[in-house]
Amino acid sequence: MATRTLGLIMHGVTGRMGMNQHLIRSIVAIRAEGGVRLSNGDRVMPDPILIGRNAEKIEALAKAHGIARWGTNLDTALADPNDTVFFDAGTTQMRPTLLAAALRAGKHVYCEKPIATNLNEAVEIARMAQASGLKHGAVQDKLFLPGLRKLDMLRRA
């Protein structure tokens, strides 16, 4: 049974959601469990590189969670062919530009929501992602919270 690494560029993980939900509770937890076991017995091990604006913060976060790779240069990270997925949890205002850069670099993209600050930007980036043929998605975890489901049920009633 083989273990395959998945190079993952994680941008904006010094913020609350990016750090707690996506880095610590997801990627760090998956790594601690030895990766994700596939149906054939192989494993996929996330190999993140943490990218942020503040070198001291991003280095401290990486060291605190046993992550060897970190930096402040997103263009360098996007140029690495070993990193095939781009995750963004930075500010929404930056997101369309960052997602477009990742798609142009040939990276699959996954990001926090919303993907843009307005409908035109959202549609433009969605069309670009669709045309790229790459996998793409946004976090939709809040849609399934009990309170929102109850609100939807009441709305439909």
Secondary structure, DSSP 4 states (H G I P E B T S, - for coil): --EEEEEEEEESTTSHIIIIIIIIIIIIHHHHTTSEEPTTS-EEEEEEEEE-S-HHHHHHHHHHTT--EEES-HHHHHH-TTEEEEEE-S-GGGHHHHHHHHHHTT-EEEEPSPS-SSHHHHHHHHHHHHHHTS-EEE--GGGGSHHHHHHHHHHH-
